[in-house]
């Protein structure tokens, strides 16, 4: 009896096996498997097509860092505009970003790198991380990338925001900036210690917080919260730094100046010294604090002039935060100091001159900052770093 049960079970197993084999090898089954594979491949392709597109215009120390962070989310097609050896090496060997927050390597077969905006196509986002010395090239560099709903983030130093829109729109310096060529332009403020070490290699050594504020919106938008939500969504999956949105662009720019004017300024005026030297020397540390005081005075007068309340003013807390940041920065070489040492055009007009001009317009006395800027402009003139 038991033997008959085993024989019966064996027959059932064999019958099932042969039935599966016949089904698997039948033309109909084969066609179904092909269709399933095609559907799966189409699903992947559709997912790729739905990815947002981002152009990094100004793929230096800042642009490559934030662009690589966006690339590693796998949520975007990130296109890098590069020049010269940086383009050649990156295209051949990939882009290497070493970082205290985790390294990123974009292999050459995955790196979307271009040496001309004409071949990049229209994009959803432009991250404009140029030196302000190249601000007049804004129109030629980003207009070919824009459609009606594109957005631009200008991660740049200094009081650049109105002129970016003017250059983009071919408006005169006396015009009130009016945006028509894209959906929105934001100001971006990066507290980031990052340098380009060599072609194809950027090193991030400290900090990294990125703040963005809306500068201008196209008049097709009524609700400005759309722009806020869009930029928060852009950065939500990134790692390695903090992103924040500030409703007040004027304050956000002056807060960055609270660091830039003393530390970029002194590093250049002293003919090329690092941040640790400034904070470690009693005299230079005192000078930095005095420049901060004058910068805060301009900032607060500007905020008052534009109707903001005292709650928005820069004070002791903000100055302490800038010194704490600098005390832990180590031998960091500021961007303007590197330009002086390497004899490249220096960001003087938008980073330094516009700040003291604004002080004069507001009748704010800034004798120390005036002297510092005079020294910097002298160095720019004698070395012809325009």
C-alpha positions in Angstrom: 0.0 0.0 0.0 2.8 2.5 0.9 4.7 1.5 -2.2 1.6 2.4 -4.4 1.3 5.8 -2.7 4.9 6.6 -3.5 4.5 5.5 -7.1 1.3 7.7 -7.4 3.2 10.8 -5.9 6.1 10.3 -8.3 3.7 10.2 -11.3 2.1 13.5 -10.2 5.5 15.2 -9.8 6.7 14.1 -13.2 3.4 15.1 -14.9 3.6 18.6 -13.3 7.2 19.0 -14.3 6.5 18.1 -18.0 3.5 20.4 -18.0 5.6 23.3 -16.8 8.3 22.6 -19.4 5.8 22.5 -22.2 4.2 25.8 -21.0 7.7 27.5 -20.7 8.8 26.5 -24.2 5.5 27.2 -25.9 5.4 30.2 -28.4 2.7 31.9 -26.4 4.7 31.7 -23.2 7.8 32.9 -24.9 5.9 35.9 -26.3 4.6 36.7 -22.9 8.1 36.7 -21.4 9.4 39.0 -24.2 6.5 41.4 -23.5 7.2 41.3 -19.8 10.9 42.1 -20.4 9.9 44.9 -22.8 7.5 46.4 -20.3 10.1 46.3 -17.6 12.7 48.0 -19.9 10.1 50.6 -20.9 9.3 51.2 -17.2 13.0 51.9 -16.6 13.2 54.2 -19.7 10.0 56.1 -18.6 11.6 56.6 -15.2 14.7 58.0 -16.8 12.6 60.3 -19.0 10.8 61.6 -15.9 14.0 62.6 -14.1 14.5 66.3 -13.7 17.3 67.9 -15.7 19.9 70.2 -14.1 22.7 72.2 -15.7 25.7 73.2 -13.6 27.1 76.4 -15.2 30.3 77.2 -13.5 31.6 73.7 -12.6 34.3 74.7 -10.2 34.7 74.0 -6.5 31.2 75.0 -5.7 29.3 73.8 -8.7 30.9 70.4 -8.8 30.3 69.8 -5.1 26.6 70.6 -5.1 26.1 69.1 -8.6 27.7 65.8 -7.5 25.5 65.7 -4.4 22.4 66.0 -6.7 23.8 63.4 -9.1 24.2 60.8 -6.3 20.5 61.0 -5.4 19.9 59.3 -8.9 16.8 61.6 -9.2 18.2 63.9 -11.8 20.1 64.1 -15.0 22.9 66.5 -13.9 24.8 68.1 -16.8 28.1 69.8 -16.1 29.5 72.7 -18.2 33.3 72.6 -18.1 36.2 74.2 -19.8 39.8 73.3 -20.8 41.7 70.6 -18.9 38.9 70.3 -16.4 36.5 69.2 -19.2 39.1 67.0 -20.9 40.2 65.1 -17.8 36.7 64.7 -16.4 35.3 63.4 -19.7 38.1 60.9 -19.9 38.5 59.8 -16.2 35.3 61.0 -14.5 34.7 63.6 -11.8 36.2 62.9 -8.4 34.8 64.8 -5.4 36.6 64.1 -2.1 34.7 65.2 0.9 34.6 65.2 4.7 31.0 64.3 4.3 31.6 61.3 2.0 33.4 61.0 -1.3 31.6 60.9 -4.7 33.0 59.6 -8.0 31.1 60.0 -11.2 32.6 57.6 -13.7 33.2 58.8 -17.2 30.4 56.6 -18.7 27.9 58.2 -16.4 29.2 61.8 -16.3 27.2 64.2 -18.5 29.9 66.8 -19.3 29.8 69.5 -22.0 32.1 72.2 -23.2 29.3 74.2 -24.9 25.9 75.2 -23.7 24.5 74.8 -27.2 24.7 71.0 -26.9 23.1 70.7 -23.4 19.5 71.3 -24.3 16.8 72.8 -22.2 16.8 72.0 -18.5 14.5 72.4 -15.5 17.1 73.9 -13.2 20.3 75.9 -13.8 22.8 76.1 -11.0 24.8 79.2 -11.8 28.0 79.1 -9.8 30.2 81.5 -11.7 32.6 84.0 -10.2 30.9 87.5 -10.3 33.7 88.6 -12.7 31.8 86.6 -15.3 28.4 88.0 -14.6 28.1 89.8 -18.0 28.2 86.3 -19.6 25.0 85.3 -17.9 22.8 85.8 -20.9 24.9 83.8 -23.4 25.5 81.0 -20.9 22.1 80.3 -19.6 19.5 81.6 -22.1 19.9 78.6 -24.4 19.1 76.3 -21.4 15.8 78.0 -20.3 12.2 77.3 -21.0 9.2 79.0 -19.5 9.2 76.9 -16.3 13.0 76.6 -15.8 14.4 77.9 -12.5 17.9 79.4 -11.9 19.9 79.4 -8.6 22.8 81.8 -8.5 25.2 80.4 -5.9 27.5 83.4 -6.1 29.3 85.8 -3.8 28.3 89.4 -3.3 25.3 91.6 -4.1 24.7 90.1 -7.6 21.0 89.3 -7.7 19.5 92.3 -9.5 22.2 92.4 -12.1 21.9 88.7 -12.9 18.2 89.3 -13.9 19.2 92.5 -15.8 21.9 90.7 -17.8 19.6 87.8 -18.5 16.8 90.1 -19.7 19.0 92.7 -21.6 17.9 95.5 -19.2 19.9 98.6 -18.3 21.4 99.1 -14.9 18.7 101.7 -14.1 15.8 99.3 -14.8 13.9 97.6 -12.1 14.7 93.9 -12.8 11.8 92.2 -14.6 12.0 88.4 -15.2 10.3 87.0 -18.3 12.7 84.3 -19.7 12.2 81.6 -17.0 10.0 80.9 -14.0 12.2 82.1 -11.1 15.7 83.2 -10.1 17.0 82.5 -6.6 20.0 83.8 -4.7 22.2 81.0 -3.3 24.5 81.5 -0.3 27.0 78.7 0.3 29.0 78.4 3.5 31.3 75.8 1.9 35.0 75.2 2.1 35.8 73.6 -1.2 38.7 74.0 -3.7 39.4 72.6 -7.1 42.6 70.6 -6.5 43.3 69.7 -10.1 41.4 69.0 -13.3 38.6 66.6 -12.6 39.2 66.7 -8.8 37.3 68.9 -6.2 38.0 68.7 -2.5 35.4 69.6 0.1 37.2 70.1 3.5 34.6 71.8 5.8 31.1 73.0 6.3 28.7 73.2 3.3 25.4 74.7 4.4 23.5 76.1 1.4 20.8 78.7 1.8 18.5 79.9 -1.0 16.0 82.8 -1.3 13.7 83.9 -4.1 15.1 86.9 -6.0 12.6 87.3 -8.9 9.6 85.4 -10.2 8.0 85.5 -13.6 4.6 87.2 -13.6 2.9 84.0 -14.7 3.1 82.9 -11.1 0.8 84.4 -8.4 1.6 82.2 -5.5 5.3 82.5 -4.5 5.1 79.4 -2.3 5.3 77.4 -5.6 8.9 78.5 -5.9 9.7 77.8 -2.3 8.3 74.3 -2.5 10.1 73.6 -5.8 13.6 74.4 -4.4 13.0 72.6 -1.2 12.0 69.5 -3.2 15.1 69.9 -5.4 17.5 69.4 -2.4 15.4 67.1 -0.2 17.3 63.9 -1.0 20.8 65.2 -0.9 23.3 64.4 1.8 26.6 65.9 3.0 25.2 69.4 3.9 22.3 71.3 5.3 19.9 73.1 3.0 17.6 75.9 4.2 15.2 78.3 2.6 15.2 81.9 3.7 12.3 84.2 2.9 14.5 87.2 3.2 17.1 87.4 0.4 18.5 90.8 1.6 19.3 89.4 5.0 20.7 86.2 3.6 23.1 88.0 1.3 24.3 90.3 4.1 24.7 87.3 6.4 27.1 85.8 3.9 28.9 89.1 3.6 29.3 89.0 7.4 31.9 86.3 6.7 33.1 87.3 3.2 34.0 90.9 3.8 36.3 90.3 6.8 37.8 86.9 5.8 38.0 87.2 2.0 39.0 90.8 2.5 41.8 90.4 5.0 43.2 87.3 3.3 43.7 89.4 0.1 44.7 92.7 1.8 47.5 90.8 3.6 48.7 89.5 0.2 47.5 85.9 0.5 47.0 84.4 4.0 44.7 81.6 5.2 41.8 81.8 7.6 43.6 80.1 10.5 46.2 82.9 10.3 43.5 85.5 10.6 41.7 84.0 13.6 45.0 83.0 15.3 46.7 86.4 15.2 45.3 88.8 17.9 45.6 91.9 15.7 44.0 90.3 12.6 41.3 88.7 14.7 40.4 92.1 16.2 40.4 93.6 12.7 38.0 90.9 11.4 35.6 91.6 14.3 35.6 95.3 13.5 34.9 94.6 9.8 32.0 92.4 10.9 30.7 95.2 13.1 30.7 97.6 10.1 29.2 95.0 7.8 26.3 94.4 10.3 25.7 98.2 10.5 25.3 98.3 6.7 23.1 95.2 6.7 20.8 96.5 9.4 20.5 99.9 7.8 19.7 98.3 4.5 17.1 96.0 6.1 15.5 99.0 7.9 15.4 101.0 4.6 13.6 98.1 2.9 11.0 97.9 5.7 12.2 94.9 7.6 11.8 94.8 11.4 14.6 94.7 14.0 13.9 91.0 14.4 15.8 90.5 11.1 18.8 92.5 12.1 22.3 90.9 12.3 23.7 91.0 15.8 25.9 89.3 18.4 24.6 85.8 17.7 25.3 86.0 13.9 28.8 87.4 14.5 29.6 84.7 17.0 28.5 82.1 14.5 30.8 83.5 11.8 33.8 83.4 14.2 33.0 79.9 15.4 32.8 78.8 11.8 36.2 80.4 11.1 37.9 79.1 14.3 37.3 75.5 13.1 38.1 76.1 9.4 41.8 75.4 9.6 44.2 76.7 6.8 41.5 77.4 4.3 42.3 79.5 1.3 39.5 81.9 0.5 38.4 82.1 -3.1 39.5 85.7 -3.6 42.9 85.0 -2.0 43.4 82.1 -4.5 42.5 84.5 -7.3 45.2 86.9 -6.1 47.8 84.2 -5.7 47.0 82.6 -9.0 46.7 85.9 -10.8 43.1 85.4 -11.8 40.4 88.0 -12.1 39.2 89.0 -8.5 35.6 89.4 -7.4 35.9 93.0 -6.2 33.0 94.9 -7.6 30.1 92.7 -6.4 31.8 91.3 -3.3 33.5 94.5 -1.9 32.7 97.7 -3.8 28.9 97.3 -3.9 28.9 96.8 -0.1 30.8 100.1 0.6 28.7 101.9 -2.0 25.6 100.8 -0.3 26.9 102.0 3.0 27.5 105.5 1.4 24.0 105.5 0.0 22.6 104.8 3.5 25.0 107.3 5.2 26.6 104.5 7.2 30.2 105.2 8.3 32.6 102.3 7.5 36.1 103.7 7.8 37.8 100.3 8.3 35.9 98.5 5.6 36.6 101.5 3.3 40.3 101.1 3.9 40.3 97.4 3.4 38.5 97.7 0.1 40.9 100.5 -1.1 43.8 98.1 -0.4 42.1 95.3 -2.4 41.3 97.5 -5.3 44.9 98.6 -5.4 46.1 95.0 -5.6 43.5 94.4 -8.4 44.8 97.4 -10.3 48.5 96.7 -10.1 48.1 93.1 -11.0 45.4 93.8 -13.6 43.1 91.2 -12.1 39.9 92.2 -13.9 
